[in-house]
Amino acid sequence: MESQKTISHSELMSASEVCRMFGVSNRTLSRWLENGKFPLPVRVGGTRRWRRSELDLFIESKGDNND
């Protein structure tokens, strides 16, 4: 039997939380997703949620590219 990794709700962020974190509008977030420039969300109860850990890695990787 395969075990599933459980994700705590505190690790999941809504689209509005992600927009605030990055200082962008919901439309900009949607464009980033459409263009493949942003981590994909997971679906929880029909809503999009992002793993905080993936966003942290995304931010770190962008910082590395700007050096």
N, C-alpha and C positions, 0 to 999 in steps of 0.2 A: 504494500500500500504506500502510495506517495504522500509525503507530508507537504502541507501547504504552508508557506511563510505567511504569518499574519502581520498585517500592517496596522500599527496603532493609528487612531484617528488624529492624534496630535502630529503625526508625521505627514498627514495628507493635507494639502492646501487647495482651497477653492480657486476658481479663476480670478475672483476679485482680490483675494489675498496675493495671488501671484502678480497681478497687475500692480498692486501697491508695492510689492517687494521690488519690482523692476522699474516702477515709475512710468508705466505705459497704460494706454487705454485697452479695453477689451478687444477693440478692432485690431490694434497693433499685435496683440497676443495671437489673435486668429490668423493674421497674415504671417507671423513667424511660424505658426504651425503648418499653414498651407505651403510655405516655402521650405519646410524641413529644417528650419533654423532653430528649433526649440525642442526640448524633450517632450515626448508624447505623454499625454495624461492616461490615467487608468479610469475606467468607468465604475462608479459606485452608485448603485441605485438610480441609474440614468443621468448622473451628473459627472462632470469631468473633475478629476482630482489629480494633483501632482504630488509626487513623493518629494518631501523636503530634501532628502539625501541626494536625489538626482539633480535637483536644482542647485544644490551646493556644489556638486561636481561640475555642473555646467558652468557655473560662475568661475570656478577655479580654472577650468580649461580655457575659458575666454581670457582670463588674466595671463595665462601662459602664452597665448598667441599674440599678446600685445607687447611682449618684452622685446 
